[in-house]
Amino acid sequence: MEQVLDLLITFFLVIGGLFGLVGSFGLIKLDDPMSRLHAPTKATTLGVGGVLIASMLHAYAYEGHLSWHELLITLFLFLTAPITANFIAKAHIHRHETPDSLPLAGDDRKWATQDIPPDEQEAASPPADRG
């Protein structure tokens, strides 16, 4: 039983290290910020998550108790990494796009959170079908 737990701990440490390495490499090598956004979120969730799961298994195997701190940290990372990626993506979009360069959003005449001033709303909206 102890050898199986050692193999599981080793597996999660290696997987965590590989995802950390690939995420770091992707952060450096990918060209634009929107491509780079994917690499660190995977390194955070899967890389750090693998190391934390290995730590939980180690605590169970060698110290005889379950460590809930690592589980809570892992859950926190899995919940916050996508939200952080979303905020970074929205900041990138808002820095490089203007309301004129975005496609029409439909009836509400807004795109995401970029409001079009009222005097430009009529010019930006498509003509309504009256048939």
N, C-alpha and C positions, 0 to 999 in steps of 0.2 A: 504493500500500500504506500509506503514511504517513497519508493522508487517512482511510482506513478505520479505522486504529487511533485516530486523533483522534476520529472519530465514536463508536467504541466507548467510549473513555474518557469522552467527554461524556455518552453514554447512561448509563453506570454511575454517574457523578457525579450526574446529574439524578435517576435512580431512587433512589439512596441518599439524596439530599436530600429527595425527596418522602416516602419512607417515614419518615425522621426527623421531618419536619414533621407527618405524619399521626399518627405514634405519640405525639408530644408533645401534639398537640391532643386525641387520645383520652385521654391520661393526665389532662389537665385537665378535660375536659368529661364524661366518663362518670361515672355516678352512684355505683355501689357498687364496693368494692375488687375483687370478683370480675370485674366488667366491665372495670375498669381494668387488670387483669392482662394482658390480651391485647395491648393497645397497645404497652407498652414492649418486650415480647419481639419483636414484629414490627419495631419501630424498631431494636432491637439487632441482630437477625439480618440483616434485609434492608437496613436503612439503612447500618449500619456495614459490612456485607458488600459492598454496592455500592461504597462508597468504597474499600475495601481492594482489590477487584478492579480498580477504575480505577487505583489506585496500582501494582498488579502490571503492568498493561498499559503504563502510563507508563514503568516501569523497563525493560520489554522493548523498547519503541519507541525511547526516547531515550537509554538508558544501555547498551543492548545485552546485558543479562543478566536472568535471571528472579530475582525476589525471593521467596525462600521464606518470609521472615518474615511477609509479609502473608497467605500461604496458611495458615500455621500459626495465625495469629491468627483468620482466618476460620473455620477448622475448630474451633478452641477455642470461638468464639462460638456456632457452630451446635450444638455438643455441650452447652454449659453453660446456654444460655438456657432450654431446656425444663425442665431440672432446677431451676433457680432459680425458674421459674414454679410448678413443682410444690411446692417448699418454701413459697413465699409462700401458695399456695392452702391447703396443709395447716395452716399457722399461722392463717390466717383461719378455717378450719373449726373448729379446736380452741379458738379464742377465743370463738366465738359459738354453739357447739353443746354440748349436754350429752348424756350417754348416753341420757337419757329422751326427748330430742327427735329422736334418730336412729332410722331404721327398723331392724327386727330384721335381724341379719346372717346368720342361719342357724344351723347346728349348732355353730359355734365360740363363739357367744354374745359376740362382740366386734365392734366396728365400727372398721375401720382400726387405729389404735393406742390407742384409748380403751378401756381395760379396764373391765369391769363388776365391782365387788367380788363375791366368791363368795356373800355372803348375798343379793345382789340378782339373781343369775343365774337362780335358779328363778322369781322373779316376772317377769323380763323374757322368759323363753323361752316359746314357744307350747306348748300341751299336745301331747304326742306322740300320734301315731295308734297305736292298739293293735289295729287290726283287720286 
